[in-house]
Amino acid sequence: MPAGAHASDSQSIRGEDLWSLTINGKKRQVDAAPDTPLLWVIREELGLTGTKYGCGAAQCGACTVLADGRPIRSCVMPVSSVANQVITTIEAIEEDPVGRRVVEAWVEHQVPQCGYCQSGQVLTATALLKRNARPSEAEIAAAMVNLCRCGTYNAIADAMQQLAKG
C-alpha cells in the first residue's frame, strides 16, 4: 500500500488497487496501480478527455486539474496520492460560478487559438480567482505559468485583468 494511504482507501483487486475518487462531484471507483498518473485514470479509465497530455514532466500545464481546489499537474500525480481529494476537470468547471466567469472571459477575449492548453489555463485561472478574487498583475503573472504554444499570453492577461476587476 502506498505511503499515506489507508486500508479503507483501496482494496486489492487483480494485483492492482481499486481507488475511490471524487471527480466532478461524482464518486468513482477506478482500478489502477497506485503509481498510475491521475491523467491516465481521468482520460483512459473515466473517458474525460478534456484534460490533455502535454509534456509528461509537469512543465507545460496542459494536464492541470484541481485537487481540493488547488491546481495540480495530473501527468505526474499518482492516483494513490489523490484518493481522498475532490478532483475537478475542465468538463465540470462551468458548474462553478468562478469557472463559468473564466470561460466567459476566455471566449470574450478570444483566448484560445488551437485550444490544446486551454483546459489547464482555465483551471489554473479558476483556482487563482477562487483563492483571491482580485489578484494583482504580479499575482496573475506568478500563477498563470502554464505554457501556450500559440502564444496567447496577452489575451490570457487581458481576460485575467478583466476578471480581477470583477
Contact map, one row per residue, 1 for C-alpha under 8 A:
1110111000000000000000000000000001000000000000000000000000000000000000000000000000000000000000000000000000000000000000000000000000000000000000000000000000000000000000
1111100000000000000000000000000001000000000000000000000000000000000000000000000100000000000000000000000000000000000000000000000000000000000000000000000000000000000000
1111100000000000000000000000000000000000000000000000000000000000000000000000000000000000000000000000000000000000000000000000000000000000000000000000000000000000000000
0111110000000000000000000000000000000000000000000000000000000000000000000000000010000000000000000000000000000000000000000000000000000000000000000000000000000000000000
1111111010000000000000000000000000000000000000000000000000000000000000000000000110000000000000000000000000000000000000000000000000000000000000000000000000000000000000
1001111111000000000000000000000000000000000000000000000000000000000000000000000000000000000000000000000000000000000000000000000000000000000000000000000000000000000000
1000111111100000000000000000000000000000000000000000000000000000000000000000000000000000000000000000000000000000000000000000000000000000000000000000000000000000000000
0000011111100000000000000000000000000000000000000000000000000000000000000000000000000000000000000000000000000000000000000000000000000000000000000000000000000000000000
0000111111100000001100000000000000000000000000000000000000000000000000000000000000110000000000000000000000000000000000000000000000000000000000000000000000000000000000
0000011111110000111100000000000000000000000000000000000000000000000000000000000000000000000000000000000000000000000000000000000000000000000000000000000000000000000000
0000001111111000111000000000000000000000000000000000000000000000000000000000000000000000000000000000000000000000000000000000000000000000000000000000000000000000000000
0000000001111111110000000000000000000000000000000000000000000000000000000000000000000000000000000000000000000000000000000000000000000000000000000000000000000000000000
0000000000111111110000000000001000000000000000000000000000000000000000000000000000000000000000000000000000000000000000000000000000000000000000000000000000000000000000
0000000000011111100000000000000000000000000000000000000000000000000000000000000000000000000000000000000000000000000000000000000000000000000000000000000000000000000000
0000000000011111100000000000000000000000000000000000000000000000000000000000000000000000000000000000000000000000000000000000000000000000000000000000000000000000000000
0000000000011111110000000000001111000000000000000000000000000000000000000000000000000000000000000000000000000000000000000000000000000000000000000000000000000000000000
0000000001111111111000000000001111000000000000000000000000000000000000000000000000000000000000000000000000000000000000000000000000000000000000000000000000000000000000
0000000001111001111100000000111100000000000000000000000000000000000000000000000000000000000000000000000000000000000000000000000000000000000000000000000000000000000000
0000000011100000111110000000111100000000000000000000000000000000000000000000001100100000000000000000000000000000000000000000000000000000000000000000000000000000000000
0000000011000000011111000011110000000000000000000000000000000000000000000000000000110000000000000000000000000000000000000000000000000000000000000000000000000000000000
0000000000000000001111100011110000000000000000000000000000000000000000000000000001111110000000000000000000000000000000000000000000000000000000000000000000000000000000
0000000000000000000111111111000000000000000000000000000000000000000000000000000000111110000000000000000000000000000000000000000000000000000000000000000000000000000000
0000000000000000000011111111000000000000000000000000000000000000000000000000000000000111100000000000000000000000000000000000000000000000000000000000000000000000000000
0000000000000000000001111100000000000000000000000000000000000000000000000000000000000111101100000000000000000000000000000000000000000000000000000000000000000000000000
0000000000000000000001111110000000000000000000000000000000000000000000000000000000000111000000000000000000000000000000000000000000000000000000000000000000000000000000
0000000000000000000001111111000000000000000000000000000000000000000000000000000000000000000000000000000000000000000000000000000000000000000000000000000000000000000000
0000000000000000000111101111100000000000000000000000000000000000000000000000000000000000000000000000000000000000000000000000000000000000000000000000000000000000000000
0000000000000000000111100111110000000000000000000000000000000000000000000000000000000000000000000000000000000000000000000000000000000000000000000000000000000000000000
0000000000000000011110000011111000000000000000000000000000000000000000000000000000000000000000000000000000000000000000000000000000000000000000000000000000000000000000
0000000000000000011110000001111100000000100010000000000000000000000000000000000000000000000000000000000000000000000000000000000000000000000000000000000000000000000000
0000000000001001111000000000111110000000000000000000000000000000000000000000000000000000000000000000000000000000000000000000000000000000000000000000000000000000000000
0000000000000001111000000000011111010000100000000000000000000000000000000000001000000000000000000000000000000000000000000000000000000000000000000000000000000000000000
0000000000000001100000000000001111110000000000000000000000000000000000000000001000000000000000000000000000000000000000000000000000000000000000000000000000000000000000
1100000000000001100000000000000111110000000000000000000000000000000000000000011100000000000000000000000000000000000000000000000000000000000000000000000000000000000000
0000000000000000000000000000000011111000000000000000000000000000000000000000011100000000000000000000000000000000000000000000000000000000000000000000000000000000000000
0000000000000000000000000000000111111101100000000000000000000000000000000000011100000000000000000000000000000000000000000000000000000000000000000000000000000000000000
0000000000000000000000000000000000111111100000000000000000000000000000000111111000000000000000000000000000000000000000000000000000000000000000000000000000000000000000
0000000000000000000000000000000000011111110000000000000000000000000000000111111000000000000000000000000000000000000000000000000000000000000000000000000000000000000000
0000000000000000000000000000000000001111111000000011100000000010000000000111100000000000000000000000000000000000000000000000000000000000000000000000000000000000000000
0000000000000000000000000000000000011111111110000000000000000000000000000010000000000000000000000000000000000000000000000000000000000000000000000000000000000000000000
0000000000000000000000000000010100011111111111000000000000000000000000000000001000000000000000000000000000000000000000000000000000000000000000000000000000000000000000
0000000000000000000000000000000000000111111111111010000000000000000000000000000000000000000000000000000000000000000000000000000000000000000000000000000000000000000000
0000000000000000000000000000000000000011111111111110000000000000000000000000000000000000000000000000000000000000000000000000000000000000000000000000000000000000000000
0000000000000000000000000000000000000001111111110000000000000000000000000000000000000000000000000000000000000000000000000000000000000000000000000000000000000000000000
0000000000000000000000000000010000000001111111100000000000000000000000000000000000000000000000000000000000000000000000000000000000000000000000000000000000000000000000
0000000000000000000000000000000000000000111111110000000000000000000000000000000000000000000000000000000000000000000000000000000000000000000000000000000000000000000000
0000000000000000000000000000000000000000011111111000000000000000000000000000000000000000000000000000000000000000000000000000000000000000000000000000000000000000000000
0000000000000000000000000000000000000000011101111110000000000000000000000000000000000000001000000000000000000000000000000000000000000000000000000000000000000000000000
0000000000000000000000000000000000000000011000111111000000000000000000000000000000000000000000000000000000000000000000000000000000000000000000000000000000000000000000
0000000000000000000000000000000000000000001000011111000000000000000000000000000000000000111000000000000000000000000000100000000000000000000000000000000000000000000000
0000000000000000000000000000000000000010011000011111100000000111100000000000000000000000110000000000000000000000000000110000000000000000000000000000000000000000000000
0000000000000000000000000000000000000010000000001111110000000110000000000000000000000000000000000000000000000000000110110000000000000000000000000000000000000000000000
0000000000000000000000000000000000000010000000000011111100000110000000000010000000000000000000000000000000000000000000000000000000000000000000000000000000000000000000
0000000000000000000000000000000000000000000000000001111100011110000000000000000000000000000000000000000000000000000000000000000000000000000000000000000000000000000000
0000000000000000000000000000000000000000000000000000111111110000000000000000000000000000000000000000000000000000000000000000000000000000000000000000000000000000000000
0000000000000000000000000000000000000000000000000000111111100000000000000011000000000000000000000000000000000000000000000000000000000000000000000000000000000000000000
0000000000000000000000000000000000000000000000000000001111110000000000000011000000000000000000000000000000000000000000000000000000000000000000000000000000000000000000
0000000000000000000000000000000000000000000000000000001111111000000000001111000000000000000000000000000000000000000000000000000000000000000000000000000000000000000000
0000000000000000000000000000000000000000000000000000001111111000000000000000000000000000000000000000000000000000000000000000000000000000000000000110000000000000000000
0000000000000000000000000000000000000000000000000000011011111110000000000000000000000000000000000000000000000000000000000000000000000000000000000111000000000000000000
0000000000000000000000000000000000000000000000000000010001111111000000001000000000000000000000000000000000000000000010011000000000000000000000001110000000000000000000
0000000000000000000000000000000000000000000000000011110000011111000000001000000000000000000000000000000000000000000111111000000000000000000000000110000000000000000000
0000000000000000000000000000000000000010000000000011110000011111100000001110000000000000000000000000000000000000000000110000000000000000000000000000000000000000000000
0000000000000000000000000000000000000000000000000010000000001111110000111100000000000000000000000000000000000000000000111011000000000000000000000000000000000000000000
0000000000000000000000000000000000000000000000000010000000000011111000111100000000000011110000000000000000000000000000010011000000000000000000000000000000000000000000
0000000000000000000000000000000000000000000000000000000000000001111111110000000000000111100000000000000000000000000000000011001000000000000000000000000000000000000000
0000000000000000000000000000000000000000000000000000000000000000111111110000000001001111000000000000000000000000000000000000000000000000000000000000000000000000000000
0000000000000000000000000000000000000000000000000000000000000000011111000000000000001110000000000000000000000000000000000000000000000000000000000000000000000000000000
0000000000000000000000000000000000000000000000000000000000000000011111100000000000000111000000000000000000000000000000000000001000000000000000000000000000000000000000
0000000000000000000000000000000000000000000000000000000000000000011111110000000000000000000000000000000000000000000000000000001000000000000000000000000000000000000000
0000000000000000000000000000000000000000000000000000000000000001111011111000000000000000000000000000000000000000000000000011001000000000000000000000000000000000000000
0000000000000000000000000000000000000000000000000000000000000001111001111100100000000000000000000000000000000000000000000000000000000000000000000000000000000000000000
0000000000000000000000000000000000000000000000000000000001001111100000111111100000000000000000000000000000000000000000000000000000000000000000000000000000000000000000
0000000000000000000000000000000000001110000000000000000001000011100000011111110000000000000000000000000000000000000000000000000000000000000000000000000000000000000000
0000000000000000000000000000000000001111000000000000100111000010000000001111100000000000000000000000000000000000000000000000000000000000000000000000000000000000000000
0000000000000000000000000000000000001110000000000000000111000000000000001111110000000000000000000000000000000000000000000000000000000000000000000000000000000000000000
0000000000000000000000000000000000001110000000000000000000000000000000011111111011000000000000000000000000000000000000000000000000000000000000000000000000000000000000
0000000000000000000000000000000001111100000000000000000000000000000000000101111111000000000000000000000000000000000000000000000000000000000000000000000000000000000000
0000000000000000001000000000000111111100100000000000000000000000000000000000111111100000000000000000000000000000000000000000000000000000000000000000000000000000000000
0100100000000000001000000000000001110000000000000000000000000000000000000000011111100000000000000000000000000000000000000000000000000000000000000000000000000000000000
0001100000000000000000000000000000000000000000000000000000000000000000000000111111110000000000000000000000000000000000000000000000000000000000000000000000000000000000
0000000000000000000010000000000000000000000000000000000000000000001000000000111111111100000000000000000000000000000000000000000000000000000000000000000000000000000000
0000000010000000001111000000000000000000000000000000000000000000000000000000001111111000000000000000000000000000000000000000000000000000000000000000000000000000000000
0000000010000000000111000000000000000000000000000000000000000000000000000000000011111100000000000000000000000000000000000000000000000000000000000000000000000000000000
0000000000000000000011000000000000000000000000000000000000000000001100000000000001111110000000000000000000000000000000000000000000000000000000000000000000000000000000
0000000000000000000011111000000000000000000000000000000000000000011110000000000001011111000000000000000000000000000000000000000000000000000000000000000000000000000000
0000000000000000000011111000000000000000000000000000000000000000111110000000000000001111100000000000000000000000000000000000000000000000000000000000000000000000000000
0000000000000000000000111000000000000000000000000000000000000000111010000000000000000111111110000000000000000000000000000000000000000000000000000000000000000000000000
0000000000000000000000110000000000000000000000000110000000000000110000000000000000000011111110000000000000000000000000000010000000000000000000000000000000000000000000
0000000000000000000000000000000000000000000000000110000000000000100000000000000000000001111111000000000000000000000000110110000000000000000000000000000000000000000000
0000000000000000000000010000000000000000000000010100000000000000000000000000000000000001111111000000000000000000000000000000000000000000000000000000000000000000000000
0000000000000000000000010000000000000000000000000000000000000000000000000000000000000001111111110000000000000000000000000000000000000000000000000000000000000000000000
0000000000000000000000000000000000000000000000000000000000000000000000000000000000000001111111110011000000000000000000000010000000000000000000000000000000000000000000
0000000000000000000000000000000000000000000000000000000000000000000000000000000000000000011111111111101000000000000000000000000000000000000000000000000000000000000000
0000000000000000000000000000000000000000000000000000000000000000000000000000000000000000000111111011000000000000000000000000000000000000000000000000000000000000000000
0000000000000000000000000000000000000000000000000000000000000000000000000000000000000000000111111111000000000000000000000000000000000000000000000000000000000000000000
0000000000000000000000000000000000000000000000000000000000000000000000000000000000000000000001111111100000000000000000000000000000000000000000000000000000000000000000
0000000000000000000000000000000000000000000000000000000000000000000000000000000000000000000001011111110000000000000000000000010011000000000000000000000000000000000000
0000000000000000000000000000000000000000000000000000000000000000000000000000000000000000000011111111111000000000000000000110010000000000000000000000000000000000000000
0000000000000000000000000000000000000000000000000000000000000000000000000000000000000000000011111111111100000000000000000000000000000000000000000000000000000000000000
0000000000000000000000000000000000000000000000000000000000000000000000000000000000000000000001001111111110000000000000000000000000000000000000000000000000000000001000
0000000000000000000000000000000000000000000000000000000000000000000000000000000000000000000000000111111111000000000000000100110000000000000000000000000000000010001000
0000000000000000000000000000000000000000000000000000000000000000000000000000000000000000000001000011111111100000000000000100000000000000000000000000000000000000000000
0000000000000000000000000000000000000000000000000000000000000000000000000000000000000000000000000001111111110000000000000000000000000000000000000000000000000000000000
0000000000000000000000000000000000000000000000000000000000000000000000000000000000000000000000000000111111111000000000000000000000000000000000000000000000000011011000
0000000000000000000000000000000000000000000000000000000000000000000000000000000000000000000000000000011111111111000000000000000000000000000000000000000000010010000000
0000000000000000000000000000000000000000000000000000000000000000000000000000000000000000000000000000001111111111000000000000000000000000000000000000000000000000000000
0000000000000000000000000000000000000000000000000000000000000000000000000000000000000000000000000000000111111110000000000000000000000000000000000000000000000010000000
0000000000000000000000000000000000000000000000000000000000000000000000000000000000000000000000000000000011111110000000000000000000000000000000000000000000110110000000
0000000000000000000000000000000000000000000000000000000000000000000000000000000000000000000000000000000001111111100000000000000000000000000000000000000000100000000000
0000000000000000000000000000000000000000000000000000000000000000000000000000000000000000000000000000000001111111100000000000000000000000000000000000000100110010000000
0000000000000000000000000000000000000000000000000000000000000000000000000000000000000000000000000000000001100111111001000000000000000000000000000000000100000000000000
0000000000000000000000000000000000000000000000000000000000000000000000000000000000000000000000000000000000000111111000000000000000000000000000000000010100000000000000
0000000000000000000000000000000000000000000000000000000000000000000000000000000000000000000000000000000000000001111100000000000000000000000000000000010000000000000000
0000000000000000000000000000000000000000000000000000000000000000000000000000000000000000000000000000000000000001111111100000000000000000000000000000000000000000000000
0000000000000000000000000000000000000000000000000001000000000100000000000000000000000000000000000000000000000000011111100000000000000000000000000000000000000000000000
0000000000000000000000000000000000000000000000000001000000001100000000000000000000000000000000000000000000000000001111111000000000000000000000000111000000000000000000
0000000000000000000000000000000000000000000000000000000000000100000000000000000000000000000000000000000000000001001111111100000000000000000000000000000000000000000000
0000000000000000000000000000000000000000000000000111000000000111000000000000000000000000010000000000000000000000001111111110000000000000000000000000000000000000000000
0000000000000000000000000000000000000000000000000011000000001111100000000000000000000000010000000000000000000000000011111111000000000000000000000100000000000000000000
0000000000000000000000000000000000000000000000000000000000001101000000000000000000000000000000000000000000000000000011111111100000000000000000010100000000000000000000
0000000000000000000000000000000000000000000000000000000000000000000000000000000000000000010000000010011000000000000001111111110000000000000000000000000000000000000000
0000000000000000000000000000000000000000000000000000000000000001110000100000000000000000110010000010000000000000000000111111111000000000000000000000000000000000000000
0000000000000000000000000000000000000000000000000000000000000001110000100000000000000000000000000000000000000000000000011111111100000000000000110000000000000000000000
0000000000000000000000000000000000000000000000000000000000000000000000000000000000000000000000000000010000000000000000001111111110000000000000110000000000000001000000
0000000000000000000000000000000000000000000000000000000000000000000000000000000000000000000000000110010000000000000000000111111111000000000000000000000000000000000000
0000000000000000000000000000000000000000000000000000000000000000010011100000000000000000000000000000000000000000000000000011111111100000000000000000000000000000000000
0000000000000000000000000000000000000000000000000000000000000000000000000000000000000000000000000000000000000000000000000001111111111010000100100000000000000000000000
0000000000000000000000000000000000000000000000000000000000000000000000000000000000000000000000000100000000000000000000000000111111111110000000000000000000000000000100
0000000000000000000000000000000000000000000000000000000000000000000000000000000000000000000000000100000000000000000000000000011111111000000000000000000000000000000000
0000000000000000000000000000000000000000000000000000000000000000000000000000000000000000000000000000000000000000000000000000001111111000000000000000000000000000000000
0000000000000000000000000000000000000000000000000000000000000000000000000000000000000000000000000000000000000000000000000000000111111110000000000000000000000000000000
0000000000000000000000000000000000000000000000000000000000000000000000000000000000000000000000000000000000000000000000000000000111111110000000000000000000000000000101
0000000000000000000000000000000000000000000000000000000000000000000000000000000000000000000000000000000000000000000000000000000010011111000000000000000000000000001111
0000000000000000000000000000000000000000000000000000000000000000000000000000000000000000000000000000000000000000000000000000000110011111111100000000000000000000000100
0000000000000000000000000000000000000000000000000000000000000000000000000000000000000000000000000000000000000000000000000000000000000111111100000000000000000000000100
0000000000000000000000000000000000000000000000000000000000000000000000000000000000000000000000000000000000000000000000000000000000000011111110000000000000000000100000
0000000000000000000000000000000000000000000000000000000000000000000000000000000000000000000000000000000000000000000000000000000000000011111111000000000000000000000000
0000000000000000000000000000000000000000000000000000000000000000000000000000000000000000000000000000000000000000000000000000000000000011111111100000000000000000000000
0000000000000000000000000000000000000000000000000000000000000000000000000000000000000000000000000000000000000000000000000000000100000011111111110000000000001001000000
0000000000000000000000000000000000000000000000000000000000000000000000000000000000000000000000000000000000000000000000000000000000000000111111111000000000000000000000
0000000000000000000000000000000000000000000000000000000000000000000000000000000000000000000000000000000000000000000000000000000000000000011111111000000000000000000000
0000000000000000000000000000000000000000000000000000000000000000000000000000000000000000000000000000000000000000000000000001100100000000001111111000000000000000000000
0000000000000000000000000000000000000000000000000000000000000000000000000000000000000000000000000000000000000000000000001001100000000000000111111100000000000000000000
0000000000000000000000000000000000000000000000000000000000001000000000000000000000000000000000000000000000000000000000000000000000000000000011111110000000000000000000
0000000000000000000000000000000000000000000000000000000000111100000000000000000000000000000000000000000000000000000010011000000000000000000000011111000000000000000000
0000000000000000000000000000000000000000000000000000000000111100000000000000000000000000000000000000000000000000000010000000000000000000000000001111100000000000000000
0000000000000000000000000000000000000000000000000000000000010000000000000000000000000000000000000000000000000000000010000000000000000000000000000111111110000000000000
0000000000000000000000000000000000000000000000000000000000000000000000000000000000000000000000000000000000000000000000000000000000000000000000000011111000000000000000
0000000000000000000000000000000000000000000000000000000000000000000000000000000000000000000000000000000000000000110000000000000000000000000000000001111100000000000000
0000000000000000000000000000000000000000000000000000000000000000000000000000000000000000000000000000000000000000000000000000000000000000000000000001111111000000000000
0000000000000000000000000000000000000000000000000000000000000000000000000000000000000000000000000000000000000011100000000000000000000000000000000001011111110000000000
0000000000000000000000000000000000000000000000000000000000000000000000000000000000000000000000000000000000000000000000000000000000000000000000000001001111111000000000
0000000000000000000000000000000000000000000000000000000000000000000000000000000000000000000000000000000000000000000000000000000000000000000000000000001111111100000000
0000000000000000000000000000000000000000000000000000000000000000000000000000000000000000000000000000000000001110000000000000000000000000000000000000000111111110000000
0000000000000000000000000000000000000000000000000000000000000000000000000000000000000000000000000000000001001010000000000000000000000000000000000000000111111111000000
0000000000000000000000000000000000000000000000000000000000000000000000000000000000000000000000000000000000000000000000000000000000000000000100000000000011111111100000
0000000000000000000000000000000000000000000000000000000000000000000000000000000000000000000000000000000000001000000000000000000000000000000000000000000001111111110000
0000000000000000000000000000000000000000000000000000000000000000000000000000000000000000000000000000010011011010000000000000000000000000000000000000000000111111111000
0000000000000000000000000000000000000000000000000000000000000000000000000000000000000000000000000000000010000000000000000000100000000000000100000000000000011111111100
0000000000000000000000000000000000000000000000000000000000000000000000000000000000000000000000000000000000000000000000000000000000000000100000000000000000001111111110
0000000000000000000000000000000000000000000000000000000000000000000000000000000000000000000000000000000010000000000000000000000000000000000000000000000000000111111111
0000000000000000000000000000000000000000000000000000000000000000000000000000000000000000000000000000110010000000000000000000000000000100000000000000000000000011111111
0000000000000000000000000000000000000000000000000000000000000000000000000000000000000000000000000000000000000000000000000000000010001111000000000000000000000001111111
0000000000000000000000000000000000000000000000000000000000000000000000000000000000000000000000000000000000000000000000000000000000000100000000000000000000000000111111
0000000000000000000000000000000000000000000000000000000000000000000000000000000000000000000000000000000000000000000000000000000000001100000000000000000000000000011111
